[in-house]
Amino acid sequence: MYRTIICGIGTGSRQTAIRLLRRAAALADEGGSIVVMHVIENIPRRHLTELPEAFETTAIVDAEKKLASLCKEMGILATIEVRIGIAASQLVSVAREKSADLILLSSHVTDITDYVFSSIVDKVVRHAGCSVLIDRRLDHAYEGAASQAEDMALF
């Protein structure tokens, strides 16, 4: 169905990441590509003096390892992209750079900040030059003793 899919993995649960990766694999054309992307939000420069010098580099390497490990575990061949910046802008930029024809994201429970600042998903939908698919299944639908024990935050 799609030649190039950008699969945005946020700071949500491992279960959400697995669900998005499975969907991306199912929607990719034979010979198509999946770009698994995570964005580390900008840290205001005034706070950088309080953080170790290699914080950004370490955060990128850590995220790349976690995403690569998850893709390998699931048997999904994907390119990993981890960037620092504003998530919506980075997702749209990478989709443009890679000539993607789909961006795959998950939604979350709306809170007051979404009404004041707008959500990442809203911004991507408004600015993307390709189709955007939003997985709306919330993780609490999977609650249960077994899934709670194995499900943890990916990041």
N, C-alpha and C positions, 0 to 999 in steps of 0.2 A: 504494500500500500504506500509506504513512504521510503524514499531513498536515504534521507539523512534526518535523524531524529536527535534533538537536544533533550536529554532527560535531566531535568533540574532536581537535584537531591538537596533538600534543605536540612535544617537542624532537627527535623522531626525524628520519629522512631525508625528503627531498623525495619519494622514491618511495612511501613509506608515505602521505604526505599526498595524493598523486595517487590512490593506490589507494582511500583512504577517501572522497575527494571523488567519484570515479566511482561507488562503491557507493552513496553518499548520493543522487546524482542518479538512479541506477537505481531506488532504493527510494521516492523521493518521488512522492506522488500528483500528477497533473496539477493545477497550481495550488497545490501544496503548497509549503512553505518549508523552506529549509536554513539553519541557523545554524551558521556555522563559528566554532569557539571555541578560543581559546588562553588558557592561564592562566600568568601569570608568578608563580612561587612567592614567597611572602612572604620578604622579606629581614629578618633580625633587625635591630632598631633599632640595636643596638650597632655594626653594620657600615655603617649609613647615613652615619655621619660620614666614612667613607673614600671614599664615592661622591659624584659630582657631584650638586648639588641637583636637577637636572632628570632624574635617572636614570630614575625610574619613568615619567615622561611620555614621555621619549624611547623607552623600551623598548616602551611601548604603541603609540605612533605607528609605530615600526619594524615591529612585529608586524602591525599592521593593514595597512600597505602591502604587506608580503610576502604575506599571505593574500589581499588584494584582487587583487593582481597574478596570483597563482596561479589564483584563480577565474576571472578575466578570460581568462587564457591558455587555460583549459580550457573556456570558454564556459558556466560554471556561475553561475547567478544565486543569490547567497547574501547573507545578512546577516553581517557580521563582528562578533564580540564578543571583545574582549580584556580580561581582568580580572586584578587582582592579588589573590592570596590562596592558599588551599589548593585545589589542583586538583579533588579529588573533591567538596568542598563547593560550589565554584563551579559545576561541571558540573551537579550535582543542583539547585542553586538556579536556574540559568538554565533548565533543563528545566521546573522548576515554574513559573517566571515566564512562559515562552512556551507553557505547556500542551503541551509536546512529547509525542509518543507513541513516540519512539525516541531513544536516545542511541547513537551509533556511535563506537567507540573501537578502538584497536589494542593488541595485547598486545606484550610485549617478552620478551627472554630473562630468566628469573627469576634474581635474585641474592640474596645473603644479606639485604639490606635488606628485600626483600619478605617474607621469613619473620619478620623482627623487627618491622617497622613496618606490614606489609600494603601491598599495591600500590594505586595509584589505581583501577585497574580493579576490584579486589576491593571497595573502599569504595563505588564508584559502583553496582556490582551490588547490594550490600546495602541501599543507601539510596535508590535511584532509585524514583520513583513510576510509572515507565513501563518499557517494554521496553528492554533493553540488548543491542546486538549487538557482539560482540568479533571483530575481524578478527585471526585468529591466524597469518596468513602472515608469516613472518619475511623480512626483506629479503635475507638471505644467499642465499635461493633465487634471487635475481635477479643474483647476482654474475656478472660477465663483464667483459671489457675495456670494452665500450661503456657498459654501465650503470654501472660504477664511475666512469668518467670524467664522466658527466653527473649522477650521483646524489651529492648533497651534503646536508649538514644544512640544513634549511629555516631553522632558527633558530640 
